[in-house]
Amino acid sequence: MNAAASWFGRVLKGFGMFWWDFLVGDTPEITVVVLLILGVVALASEVGHLNVLAYVALPVLAIAALTISVARARRTKP
């Protein structure tokens, strides 16, 4: 039973580490921004019933976040 628990723990840890690296990677601030964008769009859609605003805001906010991230990365590289 101990070997099975050890194997399951390793598999679970590896699965978690894969998803952390896949979603967060080198820039955790992009993950935070994506979650904030999704939260703002969900609130606009559900609470305010502003579905058209949500359809427009999602791509605009995503493009703005990507542009800011790229500009910030270009400034820090020599």
C-alpha positions in Angstrom: 0.0 0.0 0.0 2.9 2.4 0.8 4.4 1.9 -2.7 1.0 2.7 -4.3 0.7 5.8 -2.2 4.2 6.9 -3.1 3.5 6.3 -6.8 0.3 8.2 -6.7 2.0 11.1 -4.8 4.7 11.3 -7.5 2.1 11.2 -10.3 0.0 13.9 -8.6 3.1 16.1 -8.0 4.2 15.7 -11.6 0.8 16.5 -12.9 0.6 19.6 -10.8 4.1 20.7 -11.8 3.2 20.3 -15.5 0.1 22.5 -15.2 2.0 25.1 -13.2 4.7 25.3 -15.8 2.2 25.2 -18.6 0.0 27.9 -17.2 2.4 30.1 -15.3 5.8 29.4 -16.9 8.3 32.2 -16.7 5.8 35.1 -16.3 3.3 34.7 -13.5 2.0 38.2 -14.1 0.5 37.2 -17.4 -1.4 34.4 -15.6 -2.7 37.0 -13.1 -3.7 39.4 -15.9 -5.6 36.6 -17.8 -7.5 35.7 -14.6 -8.3 39.4 -14.0 -9.5 39.8 -17.6 -11.7 36.7 -17.4 -13.1 38.0 -14.1 -13.9 41.4 -15.4 -15.6 40.0 -18.5 -17.6 37.4 -16.5 -18.8 40.2 -14.1 -19.8 42.4 -17.0 -21.7 39.6 -18.6 -23.4 38.1 -15.6 -23.9 40.9 -13.1 -24.4 43.8 -15.5 -25.9 41.8 -18.4 -23.5 43.7 -20.7 -22.8 40.8 -23.1 -21.8 43.1 -26.0 -19.3 44.8 -23.8 -17.9 41.4 -22.7 -17.5 40.4 -26.4 -15.6 43.7 -27.1 -13.7 43.9 -23.9 -12.2 40.4 -23.9 -10.1 40.8 -27.1 -9.3 44.4 -26.4 -8.0 43.7 -22.9 -6.1 40.6 -24.1 -4.4 42.5 -26.9 -3.6 45.4 -24.5 -2.1 42.9 -21.9 0.0 41.2 -24.6 1.2 44.5 -26.0 2.2 45.8 -22.5 4.0 42.4 -21.8 6.0 42.5 -25.0 6.9 46.2 -24.6 8.0 45.5 -21.0 10.1 42.4 -22.1 11.8 44.4 -24.9 12.8 47.2 -22.4 14.4 44.8 -20.0 16.5 42.9 -22.7 19.8 44.5 -23.6 
